[in-house]
Amino acid sequence: MKFFAAALLIGMTALGSTAAFAGADDTKWVAKCVSDNSDAKVSVEIVAKYCTCMNNKMDDNETKTITQWEKTHPTEMKACEKEAGWK
């Protein structure tokens, strides 16, 4: 039982550190997307919501930026535009 508890603790620690890393990486990608869309005729809040939605639809191992990825994924782009309220 002690072994199980120790293994569970180690596993949770590993997951927590992975989530923290992914969060920082996600923030970087979303910030780049917001910057790429700085000339948009909508509020920065809508752009940020759109970029976050697009980022969430992308695979964690994707190497393209959100701006590059959206050009090859029009269905996801339309869904995120709608979710963000981009008109």
C-alpha positions in Angstrom: 0.0 0.0 0.0 2.9 2.4 0.8 4.3 1.6 -2.7 1.0 2.5 -4.3 0.7 5.8 -2.4 4.3 6.7 -3.4 3.8 5.8 -7.0 0.6 7.9 -7.1 2.3 10.9 -5.5 5.2 10.7 -8.1 2.7 10.4 -10.9 0.7 13.4 -9.8 3.9 15.4 -9.4 4.9 14.5 -13.0 1.5 15.5 -14.3 1.5 18.7 -12.5 4.9 19.7 -13.8 3.8 18.8 -17.4 0.7 20.9 -17.1 2.7 23.9 -15.8 5.0 23.6 -18.8 2.2 23.2 -21.3 0.5 26.3 -19.8 3.6 28.4 -20.3 3.9 27.1 -23.9 0.2 27.7 -24.6 0.6 31.3 -23.3 3.5 31.9 -25.7 1.5 30.6 -28.7 -1.6 32.6 -27.8 0.4 35.8 -27.3 2.0 35.3 -30.7 -1.5 34.8 -32.3 -2.8 38.0 -30.6 0.3 39.8 -31.9 -0.3 38.4 -35.4 -3.9 39.7 -35.3 -3.1 43.2 -33.9 -4.6 44.8 -36.9 -8.0 43.0 -36.4 -11.1 45.2 -36.3 -12.3 43.5 -33.1 -11.3 44.0 -29.5 -8.2 42.3 -28.1 -10.4 40.3 -25.8 -12.1 38.7 -28.7 -8.8 38.0 -30.5 -7.5 36.4 -27.3 -10.6 34.3 -26.9 -10.2 33.2 -30.6 -6.5 32.4 -30.2 -7.1 30.4 -27.1 -9.9 28.4 -28.8 -7.6 27.7 -31.8 -4.8 26.7 -29.5 -7.0 24.3 -27.6 -8.0 22.6 -30.9 -4.4 22.1 -31.9 -2.4 19.0 -30.9 0.2 19.6 -28.2 2.9 18.4 -30.5 2.0 20.9 -33.3 5.0 22.9 -34.5 3.1 25.5 -36.6 2.0 28.8 -35.0 -1.7 29.3 -34.6 -1.7 31.7 -37.5 -0.1 29.1 -39.8 -2.3 26.3 -38.5 -5.6 28.2 -39.0 -4.9 28.5 -42.8 -5.1 24.7 -43.2 -8.0 24.2 -40.7 -10.9 26.4 -41.9 -13.5 24.4 -40.0 -11.8 24.9 -36.6 -11.2 28.6 -37.6 -14.9 29.2 -38.2 -15.9 27.4 -35.0 -13.5 29.6 -32.9 -14.6 32.8 -34.7 -18.1 31.9 -33.7 -17.2 31.0 -30.1 -15.1 34.2 -29.6 -17.8 36.4 -31.1 -15.6 37.6 -34.0 -17.9 39.3 -36.5 
